Amino acid sequence: MAGLKITDAIQPADMTFILGQIRELLTNYDTIDMFMTDGYAWQMGQQAVSYQRIRSLVKELQPDCVMLDIGGLSEPFLSDAIFFEEPLGVTAPAGNTYAGMQGQTISGGWFWHPTTPTESLMSKDAILSHLADLEPKYTSFILNCPPNRNGLLDTNIVNRLAEVGAAWSPDTSRPPLPTQPLRAEHPVTPVNANATAFRTGEGPLNAIDGLSDVRYETRWSTWGLPSPLPHSITIDLGGLWSNVSTLEYLPKQWSRNDTTDGTNFTQVATGTWAGNRAIKVAEWPARNVGFVRIQVNAATGGYANIGGVRIGGRTAEPALVSTTLPGDGTVYRLVARHSGKAADVQSGGTANGANVLQWPWLNGPASPPEETDRSHYSRIRTPWPRPPRLGPVTRR
């Protein structure tokens, strides 16, 4: 997790606290027009803090609330609208047709400082210039105005906003917002991923971790590997989900399949997409899905390079149908998040005290762990007295 220490790993109690705070905010403070997150795309990602659960709660409590993530991107990933982070140099481009917000600060920083009441603020003309530039780009100007220690705006800020309000008139002749791109409106947060091959440090978990910030973007990549395309990545949704119909991706080219058991895949969509930064979407008739496999047949540069994958339903919210995977005889592996390598018994040893280490998956009989309960947090029974502290379980 970029930006976090190992001791900062998100625990179930943390999610309970987060969801409780969101419920209080969206229940006790009237209508909330925008729900904005910062750090989601560069600290913990959408897997560690389930974007599925966050989004589902926000839309349940206030369906018209616009969700935004501050991530320095030029595409609306993890958002209903795109947030152009001006302090990072990201601004709404000419001809933008995404529903957008562009943020800047009226004072010298995001937060209040004792000098704020007397400092030079963004000028009236500069604010009006922003409004005039952004209005035809379907982008609202979000001006950060820090409250003081009494929870109030200082007089200089109030006066500046009053000056802008008196001078600004919206363009009522602007055409309506164009039709927005198809989205996985109801995402399912994956629990794991594995791939046929990957470059060291760019394993398959990078494709689903949700770390998409311009400075912290992660990818599953096969760049520099001797084995040519095709390569594939298999994404585990943590159970069988109904109404899965949509895949979003921040870019490349592939054919896509899905399955209920992780073994027998049915191709449901195939396509070739332009090699640019625009979000790519694949859709198919809604069905029950437990695993999604993306096979890259050809790509710019001849290698797979995938990140920012989001899977779910567009018109209907997926529901968990089952958490039961195939029974007796099914082999599982423990995969470390940081390396993508599996738990292995050294040299295939069977004696008491044999060393357990991480190693690329060899598909061998080196005491594979057996899963006994696949609820949201799995219990694992292994031949070892102390199971290694590794990542989630993924099915072979």
C-alpha contacts under 8 A as a table, 3 or more apart, distances in Angstrom:
res1	aa1	res2	aa2	distance
1	M	4	L	5.64
1	M	5	K	7.68
1	M	43	Q	6.42
1	M	44	M	5.60
1	M	45	G	7.50
2	A	42	W	6.44
2	A	43	Q	5.26
2	A	44	M	6.77
2	A	211	L	7.95
2	A	216	Y	7.22
3	G	42	W	7.06
3	G	43	Q	4.88
3	G	44	M	7.48
4	L	7	T	7.99
4	L	8	D	5.89
4	L	9	A	7.44
4	L	43	Q	6.33
4	L	44	M	7.12
5	K	8	D	5.20
5	K	9	A	7.27
6	I	9	A	5.71
9	A	48	A	7.79
10	I	14	D	6.08
10	I	15	M	7.40
10	I	48	A	6.27
10	I	49	V	6.95
11	Q	14	D	5.18
11	Q	15	M	6.78
12	P	15	M	5.26
12	P	16	T	6.46
13	A	16	T	5.01
13	A	17	F	6.27
14	D	17	F	5.10
14	D	18	I	6.17
15	M	18	I	5.01
15	M	19	L	6.05
15	M	49	V	7.01
16	T	19	L	5.33
16	T	20	G	6.08
17	F	20	G	5.06
17	F	21	Q	6.25
18	I	21	Q	5.22
18	I	22	I	6.34
19	L	22	I	5.09
19	L	23	R	6.11
19	L	54	I	6.92
19	L	57	L	7.61
20	G	23	R	5.06
20	G	24	E	6.25
21	Q	24	E	5.15
21	Q	25	L	6.24
22	I	25	L	5.09
22	I	26	L	6.15
22	I	57	L	7.97
22	I	58	V	7.47
23	R	26	L	5.32
23	R	27	T	5.85
23	R	57	L	7.51
23	R	58	V	7.83
23	R	61	L	7.53
24	E	27	T	5.20
24	E	28	N	5.72
24	E	29	Y	7.99
25	L	28	N	5.82
25	L	29	Y	6.01
26	L	29	Y	6.22
26	L	30	D	7.14
26	L	31	T	7.34
26	L	32	I	6.62
26	L	58	V	7.44
26	L	61	L	6.44
26	L	62	Q	6.91
27	T	30	D	6.75
27	T	61	L	7.11
29	Y	32	I	7.37
31	T	62	Q	7.57
32	I	35	F	7.08
32	I	62	Q	7.57
32	I	65	C	6.24
33	D	64	D	7.33
33	D	65	C	4.97
33	D	66	V	6.20
34	M	65	C	5.39
34	M	66	V	4.71
34	M	67	M	5.89
34	M	68	L	7.12
35	F	65	C	6.58
35	F	66	V	6.07
35	F	67	M	4.82
35	F	68	L	6.15
36	M	67	M	5.94
36	M	68	L	4.67
36	M	69	D	5.66
36	M	70	I	7.31
37	T	40	Y	6.42
37	T	68	L	6.30
37	T	69	D	4.79
37	T	70	I	6.17
38	D	41	A	7.51
38	D	69	D	5.91
38	D	70	I	4.93
38	D	71	G	7.08
39	G	42	W	5.18
39	G	43	Q	5.23
39	G	44	M	7.28
39	G	70	I	7.15
39	G	71	G	7.36
40	Y	43	Q	5.85
40	Y	44	M	5.85
40	Y	45	G	5.19
40	Y	46	Q	6.76
40	Y	69	D	7.08
40	Y	70	I	7.90
40	Y	71	G	7.75
40	Y	210	G	7.85
40	Y	211	L	7.50
41	A	44	M	6.99
41	A	45	G	5.21
41	A	46	Q	7.41
41	A	69	D	7.56
41	A	70	I	7.65
41	A	71	G	5.70
41	A	210	G	6.03
41	A	211	L	4.56
41	A	212	S	5.07
41	A	213	D	5.00
41	A	216	Y	7.77
42	W	45	G	6.52
42	W	71	G	7.23
42	W	211	L	5.32
42	W	212	S	6.65
42	W	213	D	5.29
42	W	215	R	7.57
42	W	216	Y	5.56
42	W	217	E	7.60
43	Q	211	L	7.33
44	M	47	Q	7.70
44	M	48	A	5.80
44	M	49	V	6.67
44	M	211	L	7.30
45	G	48	A	5.90
45	G	49	V	6.58
45	G	209	D	5.36
45	G	210	G	4.38
45	G	211	L	4.88
45	G	212	S	7.93
46	Q	49	V	5.38
46	Q	50	S	5.32
46	Q	51	Y	4.96
46	Q	189	T	7.26
46	Q	208	I	7.78
46	Q	209	D	5.88
46	Q	210	G	4.63
46	Q	211	L	7.38
47	Q	50	S	5.16
47	Q	51	Y	6.97
47	Q	189	T	6.08
47	Q	190	P	6.78
47	Q	191	V	7.13
47	Q	208	I	6.89
47	Q	209	D	5.19
47	Q	210	G	6.49
48	A	209	D	7.42
50	S	53	R	5.44
50	S	54	I	6.44
50	S	189	T	6.02
51	Y	54	I	5.00
51	Y	55	R	5.86
51	Y	187	P	7.63
51	Y	189	T	6.57
52	Q	55	R	5.42
52	Q	56	S	5.99
52	Q	186	H	7.15
52	Q	187	P	5.43
52	Q	188	V	5.50
52	Q	189	T	5.52
53	R	56	S	5.16
53	R	57	L	6.20
54	I	57	L	5.43
54	I	58	V	6.31
55	R	58	V	5.17
55	R	59	K	6.12
55	R	67	M	7.99
55	R	186	H	7.85
56	S	59	K	5.37
56	S	60	E	6.01
56	S	186	H	7.39
57	L	60	E	4.99
57	L	61	L	6.21
58	V	61	L	5.40
58	V	62	Q	5.90
58	V	63	P	7.05
58	V	65	C	7.38
59	K	62	Q	5.15
59	K	63	P	4.16
59	K	64	D	7.19
59	K	65	C	6.99
60	E	63	P	5.91
62	Q	65	C	5.49
66	V	79	S	7.87
66	V	80	D	5.84
66	V	81	A	7.12
67	M	79	S	5.35
67	M	80	D	5.33
67	M	81	A	7.06
68	L	78	L	7.19
68	L	79	S	4.64
68	L	80	D	6.26
68	L	81	A	6.11
68	L	82	I	6.69
68	L	83	F	6.48
69	D	78	L	6.28
69	D	79	S	5.79
69	D	82	I	7.65
69	D	83	F	6.63
70	I	83	F	5.94
70	I	84	F	7.72
70	I	85	E	6.75
71	G	83	F	7.55
71	G	85	E	7.37
71	G	212	S	6.99
71	G	213	D	4.53
71	G	214	V	6.59
72	G	83	F	7.51
72	G	84	F	6.43
72	G	85	E	5.35
72	G	88	L	6.72
72	G	90	V	6.29
72	G	213	D	5.74
72	G	214	V	5.27
72	G	215	R	7.98
73	L	76	P	7.29
73	L	77	F	7.82
73	L	82	I	7.93
73	L	83	F	7.59
73	L	84	F	6.99
73	L	85	E	7.88
73	L	90	V	7.39
73	L	212	S	7.74
73	L	213	D	6.40
73	L	214	V	5.87
74	S	82	I	7.34
74	S	84	F	6.89
74	S	90	V	7.27
75	E	82	I	6.33
75	E	277	R	7.51
75	E	278	A	6.52
75	E	279	I	6.69
76	P	79	S	5.35
76	P	80	D	6.88
76	P	81	A	5.73
76	P	82	I	4.28
76	P	83	F	7.31
76	P	98	Y	7.91
77	F	82	I	7.50
77	F	279	I	7.85
77	F	308	G	7.72
79	S	82	I	6.23
80	D	99	A	7.99
81	A	98	Y	6.87
81	A	99	A	5.04
81	A	100	G	5.23
81	A	101	M	7.23
82	I	98	Y	6.87
82	I	99	A	6.43
82	I	100	G	4.67
82	I	101	M	6.18
83	F	100	G	5.82
83	F	101	M	4.77
83	F	102	Q	5.64
83	F	103	G	7.27
84	F	90	V	5.33
84	F	91	T	5.16
84	F	92	A	6.13
84	F	100	G	7.23
84	F	101	M	6.06
84	F	102	Q	4.53
84	F	103	G	6.48
85	E	88	L	5.68
85	E	89	G	6.76
85	E	90	V	5.09
85	E	91	T	6.57
85	E	102	Q	6.03
85	E	103	G	5.57
85	E	104	Q	7.41
86	E	89	G	4.89
86	E	90	V	4.89
86	E	91	T	5.42
86	E	102	Q	6.45
86	E	103	G	5.81
86	E	104	Q	5.91
87	P	90	V	7.29
87	P	103	G	7.74
87	P	104	Q	6.42
91	T	102	Q	6.71
92	A	96	N	6.47
92	A	100	G	7.71
92	A	102	Q	7.03
92	A	134	L	7.18
92	A	137	K	7.01
92	A	139	T	7.26
93	P	96	N	5.53
93	P	137	K	7.64
94	A	137	K	6.82
95	G	137	K	6.15
96	N	137	K	5.10
96	N	138	Y	7.05
97	T	137	K	6.39
97	T	138	Y	6.34
97	T	177	L	7.17
97	T	178	P	6.37
97	T	180	Q	7.90
98	Y	138	Y	6.88
98	Y	139	T	7.91
98	Y	178	P	7.87
98	Y	180	Q	6.59
99	A	138	Y	5.71
99	A	139	T	6.18
99	A	177	L	7.26
99	A	180	Q	7.66
100	G	138	Y	6.18
100	G	139	T	4.25
100	G	140	S	6.27
101	M	139	T	4.95
101	M	140	S	4.67
101	M	141	F	5.89
101	M	142	I	6.39
102	Q	139	T	6.59
102	Q	140	S	6.26
102	Q	141	F	5.12
102	Q	142	I	5.78
103	G	141	F	6.15
103	G	142	I	4.67
103	G	143	L	5.87
103	G	144	N	7.16
104	Q	141	F	7.91
104	Q	142	I	6.57
104	Q	143	L	5.28
104	Q	144	N	6.08
105	T	108	G	6.98
105	T	109	G	6.37
105	T	110	W	6.11
105	T	122	M	7.87
105	T	143	L	5.49
105	T	144	N	4.51
105	T	145	C	6.58
106	I	109	G	7.98
106	I	121	L	5.60
106	I	122	M	5.06
106	I	143	L	6.11
106	I	144	N	5.89
106	I	145	C	5.83
106	I	157	I	7.94
107	S	110	W	7.48
107	S	116	T	6.84
107	S	119	E	7.38
107	S	120	S	7.20
107	S	121	L	5.02
107	S	122	M	6.50
107	S	144	N	7.98
107	S	145	C	7.17
107	S	146	P	7.99
108	G	116	T	7.76
108	G	119	E	7.96
108	G	121	L	7.51
109	G	112	W	7.38
110	W	144	N	6.59
110	W	145	C	7.71
110	W	146	P	6.65
111	F	146	P	5.35
111	F	147	P	7.88
112	W	116	T	6.22
112	W	146	P	5.05
112	W	147	P	6.26
112	W	148	N	5.83
112	W	149	R	7.96
113	H	116	T	5.24
113	H	148	N	7.83
114	P	117	P	7.03
115	T	118	T	5.68
115	T	119	E	5.92
116	T	119	E	5.20
116	T	154	D	7.78
117	P	154	D	5.68
117	P	155	T	7.04
117	P	156	N	6.17
117	P	157	I	7.78
118	T	156	N	7.34
121	L	157	I	7.58
122	M	126	A	6.44
122	M	127	I	6.87
123	S	126	A	5.15
123	S	127	I	6.36
123	S	160	R	7.70
124	K	127	I	5.24
124	K	128	L	6.17
124	K	160	R	6.56
124	K	161	L	7.99
124	K	163	E	6.72
124	K	164	V	5.79
125	D	128	L	5.06
125	D	129	S	5.98
126	A	129	S	5.00
126	A	130	H	6.30
127	I	130	H	5.14
127	I	131	L	6.36
127	I	164	V	7.26
128	L	131	L	5.05
128	L	132	A	6.16
128	L	164	V	6.75
128	L	167	A	7.99
128	L	168	W	6.89
129	S	132	A	5.17
129	S	133	D	6.12
130	H	133	D	5.14
130	H	134	L	6.03
130	H	141	F	7.03
131	L	134	L	5.30
131	L	135	E	5.90
131	L	140	S	7.60
131	L	141	F	6.33
132	A	135	E	5.67
132	A	136	P	7.59
133	D	136	P	6.79
133	D	137	K	7.36
134	L	137	K	5.04
134	L	138	Y	6.57
134	L	139	T	5.16
134	L	140	S	6.57
134	L	141	F	7.01
135	E	138	Y	5.45
135	E	139	T	5.78
135	E	140	S	6.77
135	E	170	P	7.96
135	E	171	D	7.73
136	P	139	T	7.52
136	P	174	R	6.79
138	Y	177	L	6.73
145	C	153	L	7.32
145	C	157	I	7.26
146	P	153	L	6.81
147	P	150	N	7.48
147	P	151	G	5.16
147	P	152	L	4.92
147	P	153	L	4.69
147	P	154	D	7.11
148	N	151	G	5.29
148	N	152	L	5.43
148	N	153	L	6.04
148	N	154	D	6.67
149	R	152	L	7.37
153	L	157	I	6.36
153	L	158	V	6.43
154	D	157	I	5.48
154	D	158	V	6.39
155	T	158	V	5.05
155	T	159	N	6.07
156	N	159	N	5.19
156	N	160	R	6.20
157	I	160	R	5.13
157	I	161	L	6.23
158	V	161	L	5.26
158	V	162	A	6.18
159	N	162	A	5.03
159	N	163	E	6.27
160	R	163	E	5.11
160	R	164	V	6.41
161	L	164	V	5.10
161	L	165	G	6.11
162	A	165	G	5.03
162	A	166	A	6.19
163	E	166	A	5.29
163	E	167	A	6.40
164	V	167	A	5.19
164	V	168	W	5.98
165	G	168	W	5.48
171	D	174	R	5.85
182	L	281	V	7.04
182	L	314	R	7.63
183	R	246	T	7.42
183	R	248	E	6.95
183	R	281	V	7.29
183	R	314	R	6.10
184	A	187	P	5.76
184	A	246	T	5.50
184	A	247	L	6.53
184	A	248	E	6.66
184	A	310	R	7.00
184	A	311	I	6.38
184	A	312	G	5.33
184	A	313	G	5.34
184	A	314	R	4.66
185	E	312	G	7.25
185	E	313	G	6.19
185	E	314	R	4.80
185	E	315	T	7.12
185	E	317	E	7.98
186	H	312	G	5.45
186	H	313	G	5.04
186	H	314	R	6.08
186	H	315	T	7.85
186	H	316	A	7.18
186	H	317	E	5.25
186	H	318	P	6.92
187	P	310	R	6.44
187	P	311	I	5.50
187	P	312	G	4.09
187	P	313	G	6.36
187	P	317	E	7.98
187	P	318	P	7.88
188	V	237	L	6.86
188	V	310	R	7.57
188	V	311	I	5.90
188	V	312	G	5.12
188	V	318	P	7.36
189	T	237	L	6.65
189	T	310	R	7.83
189	T	311	I	7.68
190	P	193	A	7.84
190	P	208	I	6.80
190	P	235	I	6.74
190	P	236	D	5.70
190	P	237	L	4.29
190	P	238	G	6.31
191	V	235	I	7.95
191	V	236	D	5.85
191	V	237	L	5.70
191	V	238	G	5.38
191	V	392	P	6.97
192	N	205	L	6.53
192	N	208	I	7.78
192	N	235	I	6.06
192	N	236	D	5.10
192	N	237	L	7.23
192	N	238	G	7.61
192	N	392	P	6.48
192	N	393	V	7.28
192	N	394	T	6.24
193	A	204	P	5.58
193	A	205	L	5.47
193	A	208	I	7.53
193	A	233	I	6.87
193	A	234	T	5.49
193	A	235	I	4.36
193	A	236	D	5.74
193	A	394	T	7.14
194	N	203	G	7.90
194	N	204	P	5.33
194	N	205	L	7.15
194	N	233	I	5.73
194	N	234	T	5.39
194	N	235	I	6.74
194	N	340	G	7.49
194	N	394	T	7.61
195	A	198	F	6.88
195	A	203	G	7.74
195	A	204	P	5.78
195	A	231	H	7.57
195	A	232	S	5.69
195	A	233	I	4.16
195	A	234	T	6.06
196	T	231	H	5.89
196	T	232	S	5.70
196	T	233	I	6.59
197	A	222	T	6.48
197	A	231	H	6.98
197	A	232	S	7.92
198	F	202	E	6.26
198	F	203	G	5.42
198	F	204	P	7.12
198	F	220	W	6.68
198	F	221	S	5.55
198	F	222	T	4.72
198	F	223	W	7.81
198	F	225	L	7.62
199	R	202	E	5.26
199	R	203	G	6.61
199	R	220	W	7.74
199	R	221	S	5.72
199	R	222	T	5.10
199	R	223	W	6.25
199	R	224	G	7.17
199	R	225	L	6.70
200	T	203	G	6.86
200	T	339	S	7.79
201	G	338	H	7.93
201	G	339	S	6.61
202	E	206	N	6.53
202	E	218	T	7.40
202	E	219	R	5.89
202	E	220	W	4.93
202	E	221	S	5.57
203	G	206	N	5.87
203	G	207	A	7.97
203	G	219	R	7.47
203	G	220	W	5.07
203	G	221	S	6.93
203	G	339	S	6.73
203	G	340	G	5.61
204	P	207	A	5.63
204	P	208	I	7.64
204	P	219	R	7.66
204	P	220	W	4.86
204	P	221	S	7.83
204	P	233	I	6.66
204	P	340	G	6.95
205	L	208	I	5.56
205	L	209	D	6.14
205	L	220	W	7.15
205	L	337	R	6.74
205	L	340	G	7.11
206	N	209	D	5.35
206	N	210	G	7.75
206	N	211	L	7.70
206	N	218	T	5.31
206	N	219	R	4.95
206	N	220	W	5.36
206	N	307	G	6.32
207	A	210	G	7.39
207	A	218	T	7.03
207	A	219	R	5.43
207	A	220	W	5.38
207	A	306	I	5.75
207	A	307	G	3.97
207	A	308	G	5.70
207	A	309	V	5.87
208	I	307	G	6.72
208	I	308	G	6.21
208	I	309	V	5.63
208	I	310	R	7.40
209	D	218	T	7.93
209	D	308	G	7.59
210	G	307	G	7.84
210	G	308	G	5.71
210	G	309	V	7.67
211	L	216	Y	6.29
211	L	217	E	5.38
211	L	218	T	5.92
211	L	308	G	7.38
212	S	216	Y	6.32
212	S	217	E	4.30
212	S	218	T	6.54
212	S	307	G	7.69
212	S	308	G	6.34
213	D	216	Y	5.11
213	D	217	E	5.26
214	V	217	E	5.84
217	E	307	G	7.87
218	T	307	G	6.19
219	R	305	N	6.13
219	R	306	I	5.27
219	R	307	G	4.47
219	R	308	G	7.82
220	W	304	A	7.40
220	W	305	N	5.56
220	W	306	I	5.13
220	W	307	G	6.21
221	S	303	Y	7.13
221	S	304	A	5.26
221	S	305	N	4.33
221	S	306	I	6.48
222	T	225	L	5.72
222	T	303	Y	5.44
222	T	304	A	5.27
222	T	305	N	6.73
223	W	303	Y	5.30
223	W	304	A	6.87
223	W	305	N	7.53
224	G	303	Y	7.90
225	L	228	P	7.36
228	P	231	H	7.66
228	P	302	G	7.27
228	P	303	Y	7.19
229	L	296	V	6.73
229	L	297	N	5.71
229	L	298	A	6.45
229	L	302	G	6.83
229	L	303	Y	6.42
229	L	304	A	7.51
230	P	295	Q	6.63
230	P	296	V	5.32
230	P	297	N	4.39
230	P	298	A	6.84
231	H	295	Q	5.77
231	H	296	V	5.44
231	H	297	N	6.95
231	H	304	A	7.05
232	S	293	R	6.62
232	S	294	I	5.42
232	S	295	Q	4.10
232	S	296	V	5.87
233	I	293	R	5.58
233	I	294	I	5.35
233	I	295	Q	6.55
234	T	291	F	6.69
234	T	292	V	5.59
234	T	293	R	4.19
234	T	294	I	6.43
235	I	291	F	5.46
235	I	292	V	5.02
235	I	293	R	6.14
236	D	239	G	7.71
236	D	262	G	7.83
236	D	290	G	6.37
236	D	291	F	4.69
236	D	292	V	6.72
236	D	394	T	7.14
237	L	240	L	7.29
237	L	241	W	7.75
237	L	289	V	7.92
237	L	290	G	5.37
237	L	291	F	5.77
237	L	292	V	7.82
238	G	290	G	6.82
238	G	323	T	7.03
238	G	376	H	7.42
239	G	290	G	5.30
239	G	320	L	6.79
239	G	321	V	7.47
239	G	322	S	5.77
239	G	323	T	4.41
239	G	324	T	7.00
239	G	325	L	7.54
240	L	260	T	6.26
240	L	288	N	6.30
240	L	289	V	5.42
240	L	290	G	4.24
240	L	320	L	5.98
240	L	321	V	5.37
240	L	322	S	5.11
240	L	323	T	6.28
241	W	244	V	6.69
241	W	288	N	5.32
241	W	289	V	5.33
241	W	290	G	6.09
241	W	318	P	5.78
241	W	319	A	5.40
241	W	320	L	4.59
241	W	321	V	5.40
241	W	322	S	7.31
242	S	286	A	7.50
242	S	287	R	5.84
242	S	288	N	4.26
242	S	289	V	6.52
242	S	318	P	4.93
242	S	319	A	5.29
242	S	320	L	6.55
242	S	321	V	6.39
243	N	286	A	4.68
243	N	287	R	5.21
243	N	288	N	6.18
243	N	312	G	7.56
243	N	313	G	5.72
243	N	316	A	6.17
243	N	317	E	6.51
243	N	318	P	4.75
243	N	319	A	7.22
244	V	286	A	5.14
244	V	287	R	5.50
244	V	288	N	6.27
244	V	289	V	6.26
244	V	311	I	7.39
244	V	312	G	4.94
244	V	313	G	4.73
244	V	318	P	6.03
245	S	283	E	5.60
245	S	284	W	5.22
245	S	285	P	5.78
245	S	286	A	4.37
245	S	287	R	6.62
245	S	311	I	7.90
245	S	312	G	6.18
245	S	313	G	5.02
245	S	314	R	6.68
246	T	281	V	7.03
246	T	282	A	5.80
246	T	283	E	4.63
246	T	284	W	6.69
246	T	311	I	5.81
246	T	312	G	5.44
246	T	313	G	5.54
246	T	314	R	6.24
247	L	281	V	5.62
247	L	282	A	5.23
247	L	283	E	6.55
247	L	309	V	7.15
247	L	310	R	5.75
247	L	311	I	4.56
247	L	312	G	6.65
248	E	279	I	6.71
248	E	280	K	5.66
248	E	281	V	4.62
248	E	282	A	6.70
248	E	308	G	7.79
248	E	309	V	5.73
248	E	310	R	5.02
248	E	311	I	6.40
249	Y	252	K	7.99
249	Y	279	I	5.74
249	Y	280	K	5.13
249	Y	281	V	6.48
249	Y	306	I	7.67
249	Y	307	G	6.99
249	Y	308	G	5.63
249	Y	309	V	4.72
249	Y	310	R	6.50
250	L	277	R	6.53
250	L	278	A	6.78
250	L	279	I	5.00
250	L	280	K	6.29
250	L	306	I	7.23
250	L	307	G	6.20
250	L	308	G	5.42
250	L	309	V	6.92
251	P	273	W	7.88
251	P	275	G	6.79
251	P	276	N	6.67
251	P	277	R	6.02
251	P	278	A	6.80
251	P	279	I	6.26
251	P	280	K	6.07
251	P	306	I	6.83
251	P	307	G	7.74
252	K	273	W	6.46
252	K	274	A	7.26
252	K	275	G	5.86
252	K	276	N	7.83
252	K	299	A	6.39
252	K	300	T	7.63
252	K	304	A	7.75
252	K	305	N	7.04
252	K	306	I	6.97
253	Q	271	G	7.11
253	Q	272	T	5.30
253	Q	273	W	5.46
253	Q	274	A	7.71
253	Q	275	G	7.72
253	Q	296	V	6.23
253	Q	297	N	7.36
253	Q	298	A	6.41
253	Q	299	A	5.64
254	W	270	T	6.78
254	W	271	G	6.37
254	W	272	T	6.58
254	W	294	I	6.60
254	W	295	Q	5.45
254	W	296	V	4.13
254	W	297	N	5.63
254	W	298	A	6.85
254	W	299	A	7.84
255	S	267	Q	7.87
255	S	269	A	6.42
255	S	270	T	4.22
255	S	271	G	5.99
255	S	294	I	6.18
255	S	295	Q	5.24
255	S	296	V	6.26
255	S	297	N	7.01
256	R	267	Q	6.17
256	R	268	V	6.57
256	R	269	A	5.32
256	R	270	T	5.69
256	R	292	V	7.60
256	R	293	R	6.04
256	R	294	I	4.59
256	R	295	Q	5.95
257	N	265	F	6.00
257	N	266	T	5.48
257	N	267	Q	4.13
257	N	268	V	5.50
257	N	269	A	6.67
257	N	292	V	6.02
257	N	293	R	5.12
257	N	294	I	6.24
257	N	295	Q	7.76
258	D	265	F	5.35
258	D	266	T	5.70
258	D	267	Q	6.55
258	D	268	V	7.02
258	D	289	V	6.45
258	D	290	G	7.65
258	D	291	F	5.72
258	D	292	V	4.27
258	D	293	R	5.68
259	T	262	G	5.76
259	T	263	T	7.18
259	T	264	N	6.16
259	T	265	F	4.70
259	T	266	T	6.26
259	T	289	V	5.55
259	T	290	G	6.00
259	T	291	F	5.26
259	T	292	V	6.35
260	T	264	N	7.83
260	T	265	F	7.95
260	T	288	N	6.67
260	T	289	V	4.88
260	T	290	G	4.49
260	T	291	F	6.09
261	D	264	N	6.75
261	D	290	G	6.33
261	D	291	F	6.90
261	D	325	L	6.80
261	D	326	P	7.12
262	G	265	F	7.15
262	G	290	G	7.05
262	G	291	F	5.48
262	G	292	V	7.97
262	G	395	R	7.03
262	G	396	R	7.64
263	T	396	R	7.99
265	F	293	R	7.78
267	Q	270	T	7.68
268	V	284	W	6.21
269	A	282	A	6.73
269	A	283	E	7.03
269	A	284	W	6.50
270	T	282	A	7.97
273	W	280	K	7.15
275	G	300	T	6.93
286	A	313	G	7.41
289	V	292	V	7.35
296	V	299	A	7.17
296	V	304	A	6.23
298	A	302	G	6.24
298	A	303	Y	7.40
298	A	304	A	7.97
299	A	302	G	5.10
299	A	303	Y	5.92
299	A	304	A	6.53
300	T	303	Y	6.96
306	I	309	V	7.56
312	G	317	E	7.71
312	G	318	P	6.72
313	G	316	A	5.57
313	G	317	E	5.67
313	G	318	P	6.02
314	R	317	E	7.44
320	L	323	T	7.55
323	T	374	R	5.90
323	T	375	S	6.25
324	T	374	R	6.52
325	L	374	R	7.77
326	P	330	T	6.26
327	G	330	T	6.02
331	V	368	P	6.69
331	V	369	P	7.54
331	V	370	E	6.82
331	V	395	R	6.77
331	V	396	R	6.33
332	Y	368	P	6.43
332	Y	369	P	6.18
332	Y	370	E	6.21
332	Y	371	E	7.10
332	Y	393	V	6.77
332	Y	394	T	6.08
332	Y	395	R	4.71
332	Y	396	R	5.72
333	R	342	A	6.28
333	R	343	A	6.89
333	R	368	P	6.12
333	R	369	P	6.24
333	R	393	V	5.96
333	R	394	T	5.74
333	R	395	R	6.37
333	R	396	R	6.88
334	L	342	A	5.37
334	L	343	A	5.42
334	L	369	P	7.19
334	L	390	L	6.66
334	L	391	G	6.40
334	L	392	P	6.33
334	L	393	V	4.99
334	L	394	T	6.56
335	V	340	G	5.74
335	V	341	K	5.44
335	V	342	A	4.39
335	V	343	A	6.39
335	V	390	L	6.23
335	V	391	G	5.14
335	V	392	P	6.25
335	V	393	V	6.46
335	V	394	T	7.02
336	A	339	S	5.70
336	A	340	G	5.32
336	A	341	K	5.68
336	A	342	A	6.37
336	A	343	A	7.66
336	A	358	Q	7.71
336	A	390	L	4.59
336	A	391	G	4.37
336	A	392	P	7.44
337	R	340	G	5.64
337	R	390	L	6.95
337	R	391	G	5.02
337	R	392	P	7.66
340	G	360	P	7.87
341	K	358	Q	5.69
341	K	359	W	5.21
341	K	360	P	4.90
341	K	361	W	6.56
342	A	358	Q	5.32
342	A	359	W	5.44
342	A	360	P	5.89
342	A	361	W	5.55
343	A	356	V	6.74
343	A	357	L	5.78
343	A	358	Q	4.68
343	A	359	W	6.48
343	A	388	P	7.60
343	A	390	L	7.82
344	D	348	G	7.71
344	D	356	V	5.65
344	D	357	L	5.38
344	D	358	Q	5.70
344	D	359	W	6.18
344	D	366	A	6.07
344	D	367	S	7.41
344	D	368	P	7.52
345	V	348	G	5.29
345	V	349	G	6.01
345	V	354	A	6.70
345	V	355	N	5.91
345	V	356	V	4.60
345	V	357	L	6.30
345	V	366	A	5.37
345	V	367	S	6.59
346	Q	349	G	5.94
346	Q	354	A	6.81
346	Q	355	N	5.51
346	Q	356	V	5.93
346	Q	357	L	6.52
346	Q	366	A	7.87
347	S	366	A	7.89
348	G	365	P	7.16
348	G	366	A	4.63
348	G	367	S	7.53
349	G	354	A	5.89
349	G	355	N	7.98
349	G	366	A	7.04
350	T	354	A	6.66
350	T	366	A	7.96
350	T	367	S	7.65
351	A	354	A	5.69
356	V	388	P	7.51
361	W	364	G	7.99
365	P	368	P	6.49
367	S	382	T	7.90
367	S	383	P	6.83
368	P	382	T	7.52
369	P	380	I	6.97
369	P	381	R	6.40
369	P	382	T	4.72
369	P	383	P	7.13
370	E	380	I	6.19
370	E	381	R	5.55
370	E	382	T	6.08
371	E	374	R	6.98
371	E	378	S	7.22
371	E	379	R	6.46
371	E	380	I	4.78
371	E	381	R	6.14
371	E	393	V	7.97
372	T	378	S	7.56
372	T	379	R	5.97
372	T	380	I	5.89
372	T	381	R	6.49
373	D	378	S	5.49
373	D	379	R	5.43
373	D	380	I	7.38
374	R	377	Y	6.89
374	R	378	S	4.84
374	R	379	R	7.11
375	S	378	S	5.54
378	S	393	V	7.89
382	T	385	P	7.65
382	T	387	P	6.71
384	W	387	P	5.76
